[in-house]
Amino acid sequence: LEAVESPDARSVTLRRVSGHGFLEFEGQYSLSPRPDGSTYLGYSVELVPCPIFPLPLVEQKIRKEVPKMLAAMSRYARRL
């Protein structure tokens, strides 16, 4: 993966540059302030899986893993 930081946009974009599993992959983490003074962490992803993986299986895996990933990021940020 290639990571590109954009401090002005308060985001980090991840792009696939090689590997297998996905034909295309681009994910983005973004931070935005909330009215109560906390920070919102957003995550978006656009991907094209390899044709050997059935799309429902890929979608199920994403729904299962993304919440875990975001919870881990939240725990890490609270320690800082």
C-alpha positions in Angstrom: 0.0 0.0 0.0 1.0 3.6 -0.6 0.0 6.1 2.1 -0.5 9.7 1.2 -1.1 12.2 4.1 -3.0 15.3 3.5 -2.7 17.5 6.6 -4.9 20.3 5.2 -7.7 17.9 4.7 -6.9 16.0 7.9 -6.8 12.7 6.0 -4.7 9.8 5.0 -5.3 7.9 1.7 -4.2 4.4 1.2 -3.8 3.0 -2.3 -2.9 -0.5 -3.6 0.4 -0.4 -5.5 0.9 -4.2 -5.7 -0.2 -7.5 -4.2 -3.1 -9.7 -4.6 -6.7 -9.9 -3.2 -7.9 -6.7 -4.9 -7.6 -5.4 -8.4 -8.1 -1.9 -7.1 -8.1 -0.6 -3.5 -8.3 3.0 -2.1 -9.2 3.7 1.5 -9.3 7.0 3.3 -9.2 7.9 7.0 -10.4 11.4 7.8 -10.6 13.4 11.0 -13.2 16.1 11.6 -14.0 18.1 14.8 -17.3 17.6 16.5 -19.3 20.3 18.3 -18.7 18.7 21.7 -14.9 19.0 21.2 -14.3 15.4 20.3 -13.0 14.2 17.0 -14.8 12.0 14.4 -12.8 9.4 12.6 -14.3 8.5 9.2 -13.2 5.7 6.9 -14.2 5.1 3.3 -13.1 2.5 0.9 -13.5 1.8 -2.8 -12.3 -1.5 -4.1 -12.5 -4.1 -6.8 -11.9 -7.6 -5.6 -10.2 -10.3 -7.7 -12.8 -12.2 -9.7 -12.0 -15.4 -7.8 -13.6 -14.0 -4.6 -17.4 -13.9 -4.6 -18.6 -10.3 -3.9 -21.0 -11.3 -1.0 -18.0 -12.9 0.7 -15.9 -9.8 0.3 -18.8 -7.5 1.5 -19.3 -9.8 4.6 -15.6 -9.6 5.4 -15.6 -5.8 5.2 -18.7 -5.5 7.4 -17.0 -7.7 10.0 -13.5 -6.2 9.9 -14.0 -2.4 9.5 -15.8 -1.9 12.9 -13.0 -3.8 14.6 -10.4 -1.7 12.8 -12.1 1.6 13.8 -12.5 0.4 17.4 -8.8 -0.3 17.5 -8.0 3.1 16.1 -10.3 4.7 18.8 -8.5 2.8 21.6 -5.2 3.9 20.2 -6.2 7.5 20.0 -7.5 7.5 23.5 -4.0 6.5 24.8 -2.3 9.4 23.1 
